[in-house]
Amino acid sequence: MAQGGRQLYQAIERWEDKALISPELATRLRDEVDESAEVGTTRLTQYIVAATGAVVLLIAAGVFLDWAWPRMDEGSRTGFLFVVGLGVHLWGARLEVVRRWIPAALLMQTAGLGVLMAALIYSDHAWVDMSTGGVVAGVASLLVPLVLAPRSFRANAVMPAVHLCFALGFLAVALDRATPLTGDQIVWVVDGVLAVAAMIMVAVLRGDPDGARHPWALNAFVAAVYAGAVLVVVTVTGPMDLESKVAYPLDAWWAMMVALTLWGIHRSPRGLRKGWFEDHLAYSVLLWIPLAFMTTLEALDWSMIWAMVFVSGMGVVGFAYALRYRMARMVITCAITFIVGVWAWAADRGGALGGVAGLALAAAMLFWLSGKVGSWAPRNPAA
């Protein structure tokens, strides 16, 4: 049973011991916890089996292509990939109607979009850019998201986010195949489209604070935020030619993402507050580790002591926040962040006494923190 289920069992036992609930109600609650845990386990198993099936399907496709690929010309290969991708996507959409096939359906639709994009990218081998075939491939790249995405907005809250990310890729392929735009110009166009899409989703969320009419909007907005991180890297290293300074805009993106997550936890309308916001914030702390090292050691060219300050300092700040709002997962990720910063600095010191002292101080702080976490639960006199 998952940690959440064990905590519920413990809570039910406390309520029963304190006579807050009757034994009959406690039994019914335990049955409900068991049923919920079984449903969660079943769904997780479905996703694992579906993902395994997707891998096996890819292996089978690879074996088939190894045999058939040399026997086809470039145009036939493009058409073959396109038909396979479209077929897999539509098959997944059909399976979604059978509710117990949801995990497989979503993964198949996503895989199908990936194969479609691969086909349109590969079309460059068959027809050069701006040729008749190239323009047809470019138009097809625009039509794929326009034709396939609308259904997903009515079907579920997951695929619209997937379609948004793929739509940016399809747009880039279309501009590359059917227009005279350069690679840098295409990047700027895609940046602008993502910015407009994000603003539209913000407007949708503001107009539907309960998430009742547009349940897909929040997931799509989160996907847009992460797509923004990819485009930040592409834009800074491409059109802006500032590869050595890529850490700065990534830091700004990370700060924006964390600010949005904090707003979602504390200030957003109740209809938009999701339980996974806290987990998202916790994992964002882990994401800070490589960003902080990149910023201090590469972009700023500072010493390891400053890297430790940036990394472990975030762990300390996160500790304070997690203790205030009692977020257990946040405590774990902040502990990892704190330890990584201190360990990196101690390793850089090469075993010097200063490093030993720093590690000892870190250990003392963690022991003190364990006592603070222990104060979350009421003291047990018998312990």
NORQUI-V872148 format. One record per run of one state. SS is the DSSP state (H for helix, E for strand, - for the rest). FROM is the first residue (numbers start at 0). TO is the last residue. Records with the same first field share a line. If there is no record, write none. Layout:
SS->FROM-TO, FROM-TO
//
This chain:
-->0-1, 17-21, 71-72, 97-97, 125-130, 155-157, 178-181, 207-215, 237-241, 266-268, 272-274, 299-302, 325-326, 348-351, 374-382
H->2-16, 22-70, 73-96, 98-124, 131-154, 158-177, 182-206, 216-236, 242-265, 269-271, 275-298, 303-324, 327-347, 352-373
//
